[in-house]
Amino acid sequence: MRSFAGIVLCGGQSRRMGRPKAWLPIGGEVMLQRVVRILQQVVEPVVVVAAPEQELPPLPAAAVITRDPVEAQGPLRGLATGLAALHESPCPGVYLSACDVPFLRPAFVRRIVESLQDAEACVPRVGGFFHPLAAAYRTHLRSVAEHLLAVGRSRPWDLIQSVRHRFLDADDLHDVDPDLRSLRNVNTPAEYEEILRDLTVEDTSHRT
């Protein structure tokens, strides 16, 4: 898996949360630090894609920081920006992640990346919902993404349906993440408080 890179998108505006999700404290660190740390156990380098003037928390020296050329163009622009930062890297593909997935598991990332195989995109499909920000993509898709953006097609789904893709259902993932908590993100203050409670319960259960 070390031949694959990681991309973390953190340039969203966090309107429903009311404050930057990258800076949310969780378990002795902040959310972005936690996701980067987890990803670095599986893939390298990890590229963090931020908004043009966004302030970031301290990150490991090995993390690559890049910025979207224009703010608020969505996750497909973030993917293209992250892939551009890897243009000199020989990595064949990347795992794309949001920055607000505190329960991401390394084994989950490995399963997604390993399942890419001969496809160009590998995306979880759980309960009828697709998760393009917990997916693997071939590095060469940068040109496809940039073309789609140029013609006004800015959704990750526009990219996925344009290339050879593979979907993973819940049954393909339960053995590495029984509750599929790797897909759980946080969008509101109430969800954040719930995640903090669950994290406390998880830590307590590990000590007993």
C-alpha positions as CSV (number, residue, x, y, z in Angstrom):
1,M,0.0,0.0,0.0
2,R,2.9,2.3,0.4
3,S,3.0,2.8,-3.3
4,F,-0.4,4.6,-3.0
5,A,-0.7,8.1,-1.8
6,G,-3.4,9.8,0.2
7,I,-5.4,13.0,-0.3
8,V,-7.3,14.7,2.5
9,L,-9.7,17.5,1.6
10,C,-10.1,20.1,4.3
11,G,-11.1,23.2,2.4
12,G,-14.9,23.0,2.9
13,Q,-16.7,26.0,4.5
14,S,-18.2,24.0,7.4
15,R,-21.4,26.1,7.3
16,R,-23.5,23.6,9.3
17,M,-20.7,23.1,11.9
18,G,-20.2,26.8,12.4
19,R,-16.4,26.5,12.8
20,P,-13.6,24.8,10.8
21,K,-13.9,21.0,11.1
22,A,-10.1,20.6,10.6
23,W,-9.6,22.2,14.0
24,L,-12.2,20.3,16.0
25,P,-10.4,18.8,19.1
26,I,-10.7,15.1,19.4
27,G,-8.8,12.7,21.5
28,G,-5.8,14.9,22.3
29,E,-5.4,16.2,18.8
30,V,-7.5,18.0,16.2
31,M,-9.6,16.4,13.5
32,L,-7.2,17.0,10.6
33,Q,-4.2,15.8,12.5
34,R,-6.0,12.6,13.4
35,V,-7.0,11.7,9.9
36,V,-3.6,12.5,8.5
37,R,-2.0,10.3,11.2
38,I,-4.3,7.4,10.5
39,L,-3.7,7.6,6.7
40,Q,0.1,7.8,7.1
41,Q,-0.1,4.3,8.6
42,V,-1.2,3.0,5.2
43,V,-0.3,5.4,2.4
44,E,2.4,7.9,1.6
45,P,2.7,10.7,1.0
46,V,-0.4,12.2,2.4
47,V,-1.5,15.4,0.6
48,V,-3.6,17.9,2.4
49,V,-5.7,20.1,0.1
50,A,-6.7,23.4,1.8
51,A,-8.6,26.5,0.7
52,P,-6.4,29.4,-0.5
53,E,-6.1,31.3,2.8
54,Q,-7.0,28.6,5.2
55,E,-5.1,28.3,8.4
56,L,-4.1,24.7,9.2
57,P,-3.0,23.0,12.5
58,P,0.5,21.7,12.7
59,L,1.0,18.6,10.6
60,P,3.8,16.0,10.3
61,A,6.7,17.1,8.2
62,A,6.0,14.4,5.7
63,A,2.6,15.7,4.9
64,V,2.3,17.7,1.6
65,I,0.2,20.8,1.8
66,T,-1.3,22.3,-1.3
67,R,-4.2,24.7,-1.9
68,D,-7.1,24.9,-4.3
69,P,-6.5,27.6,-6.9
70,V,-10.0,29.0,-6.3
71,E,-12.1,28.6,-3.2
72,A,-15.3,26.7,-2.9
73,Q,-15.2,24.7,-6.1
74,G,-16.0,21.4,-4.4
75,P,-14.4,18.0,-3.8
76,L,-13.7,17.2,-7.5
77,R,-11.5,20.4,-7.7
78,G,-9.9,19.2,-4.4
79,L,-9.1,15.8,-5.9
80,A,-7.7,17.4,-9.1
81,T,-5.5,19.8,-6.9
82,G,-4.3,16.9,-4.8
83,L,-3.4,14.8,-7.9
84,A,-1.6,17.8,-9.4
85,A,0.6,17.9,-6.2
86,L,1.6,14.3,-7.0
87,H,2.5,14.9,-10.7
88,E,6.1,13.9,-10.1
89,S,5.2,10.9,-7.9
90,P,5.2,7.4,-9.4
91,C,2.3,6.4,-7.2
92,P,-0.4,4.6,-9.3
93,G,-3.3,5.8,-7.2
94,V,-4.6,7.6,-4.1
95,Y,-7.1,7.1,-1.3
96,L,-9.3,10.2,-1.1
97,S,-10.6,11.2,2.3
98,A,-12.6,14.0,3.9
99,C,-11.0,15.6,7.0
100,D,-13.9,14.8,9.3
101,V,-13.8,11.0,9.7
102,P,-12.4,10.4,13.2
103,F,-13.1,6.7,13.2
104,L,-11.3,5.9,10.0
105,R,-9.5,2.5,10.2
106,P,-6.3,1.7,8.4
107,A,-7.7,-1.7,7.5
108,F,-10.6,0.0,5.8
109,V,-8.2,2.1,3.7
110,R,-6.2,-0.9,2.7
111,R,-9.4,-2.8,1.6
112,I,-10.5,0.1,-0.6
113,V,-7.1,0.5,-2.2
114,E,-6.5,-3.2,-2.7
115,S,-10.0,-3.5,-4.3
116,L,-9.1,-0.9,-7.0
117,Q,-7.4,-3.6,-9.0
118,D,-7.9,-2.9,-12.7
119,A,-10.5,-0.2,-12.2
120,E,-9.9,3.5,-12.2
121,A,-12.1,4.3,-9.2
122,C,-13.2,2.1,-6.3
123,V,-16.1,3.5,-4.2
124,P,-18.1,2.2,-1.2
125,R,-21.8,1.9,-1.8
126,V,-23.6,1.4,1.5
127,G,-27.4,1.5,2.1
128,G,-27.9,3.0,-1.3
129,F,-25.5,5.8,-0.7
130,F,-22.1,6.3,-2.5
131,H,-19.1,7.6,-0.6
132,P,-16.7,9.2,-3.2
133,L,-14.7,10.8,-0.3
134,A,-13.8,7.4,1.0
135,A,-12.6,6.0,-2.2
136,A,-9.5,5.1,-4.3
137,Y,-8.7,6.7,-7.7
138,R,-6.0,6.3,-10.3
139,T,-3.5,9.1,-10.4
140,H,-4.0,9.6,-14.2
141,L,-7.6,10.7,-13.6
142,R,-6.3,14.3,-12.9
143,S,-6.8,15.1,-16.6
144,V,-10.3,13.7,-16.6
145,A,-11.3,15.6,-13.5
146,E,-9.9,18.9,-14.9
147,H,-11.8,18.4,-18.2
148,L,-15.0,17.8,-16.3
149,L,-14.5,20.9,-14.2
150,A,-13.8,22.9,-17.3
151,V,-17.2,22.0,-18.8
152,G,-19.1,22.6,-15.6
153,R,-19.4,19.1,-14.3
154,S,-18.1,19.4,-10.7
155,R,-19.5,16.4,-8.8
156,P,-17.3,13.4,-7.9
157,W,-20.1,11.3,-9.4
158,D,-19.4,12.9,-12.8
159,L,-15.9,11.5,-12.6
160,I,-16.8,8.1,-11.3
161,Q,-19.4,7.4,-14.0
162,S,-16.9,8.6,-16.7
163,V,-14.3,6.0,-15.9
164,R,-14.0,2.3,-15.1
165,H,-15.3,1.9,-11.6
166,R,-15.9,-0.7,-9.0
167,F,-18.4,-0.4,-6.1
168,L,-17.9,-2.1,-2.7
169,D,-21.0,-3.0,-0.8
170,A,-21.3,-3.3,3.0
171,D,-20.6,-7.0,2.8
172,D,-17.2,-6.3,1.2
173,L,-16.2,-4.1,4.1
174,H,-17.7,-5.5,7.3
175,D,-14.7,-7.8,8.1
176,V,-12.4,-4.8,8.3
177,D,-14.8,-2.4,9.8
178,P,-17.8,-4.2,11.3
179,D,-19.8,-1.0,12.0
180,L,-18.5,0.9,9.0
181,R,-17.5,3.8,11.3
182,S,-14.8,4.7,8.8
183,L,-17.6,6.3,6.8
184,R,-19.0,8.3,9.7
185,N,-18.3,12.0,9.4
186,V,-19.3,15.1,11.3
187,N,-21.3,18.0,9.9
188,T,-23.1,19.6,12.9
189,P,-22.3,20.5,16.5
190,A,-24.7,17.8,17.6
191,E,-22.9,15.2,15.6
192,Y,-19.6,16.4,17.0
193,E,-20.8,16.0,20.5
194,E,-22.1,12.5,19.7
195,I,-18.7,11.5,18.3
196,L,-16.9,12.8,21.4
197,R,-19.2,10.7,23.6
198,D,-18.6,7.6,21.4
199,L,-14.9,8.2,21.4
200,T,-14.9,8.3,25.2
201,V,-16.9,5.1,25.4
202,E,-14.5,3.4,22.9
203,D,-11.4,4.5,24.9
204,T,-13.0,3.3,28.2
205,S,-13.8,-0.1,26.7
206,H,-10.3,-0.5,25.5
207,R,-8.9,0.1,29.0
208,T,-11.2,-2.5,30.6
